[in-house]
Amino acid sequence: MLKNQDVLREVLSRRDPSGYYVLISVKNNEAENVVLEFKEKSGVIVEDYGGSIIIRCKSRSIAESIARKLLARNLLVFEK
């Protein structure tokens, strides 16, 4: 079982080729509310893919805040 810090480190250690941190969340009302809270901030891109939400962000601090909130609600999708 991975600890929350390990999950955050793993998720935030990689960027896509464009330099964005990429977070994947389960799609439900709770996750959408978390994402809406940050969507107003510059550099946050939200894409809807069926049962998942893809969040792209250039800022590490904003990406970490989003990841922490999603992880606390058990909505963050990650690979071990």
JOBEL-V109444 format. One record per backbone hydrogen bond with DSSP energy under -1.0 kcal/mol. NH is the residue of the N-H (numbers start at 0). CO is the residue of the C=O. E is the energy in kcal/mol with one decimal. If there is no record, write none. Layout:
BEGIN
[[NH/CO/E] [NH/CO/E]]
END
This chain:
BEGIN
[[6/2/-2.2] [7/3/-2.7] [8/4/-2.5] [9/5/-2.4] [10/6/-2.8] [11/7/-2.6] [15/19/-2.7] [18/15/-2.4] [20/56/-3.4] [22/54/-2.9] [24/52/-2.6] [25/74/-2.4] [26/50/-2.3] [31/27/-2.4] [32/28/-2.1] [33/29/-1.8] [34/30/-2.5] [35/31/-2.5] [36/32/-1.5] [38/34/-1.7] [40/37/-1.6] [43/40/-1.3] [44/55/-3.1] [46/53/-2.9] [48/51/-2.6] [51/48/-2.0] [52/24/-2.6] [53/46/-3.1] [54/22/-3.1] [55/44/-3.0] [56/20/-2.0] [62/58/-2.4] [63/59/-2.7] [64/60/-2.1] [65/61/-2.6] [66/62/-2.7] [67/63/-2.7] [68/64/-2.1] [69/65/-2.6] [70/66/-2.9] [71/67/-2.4] [72/68/-1.1] [73/70/-1.4] [74/69/-3.1] [76/23/-3.4]]
END
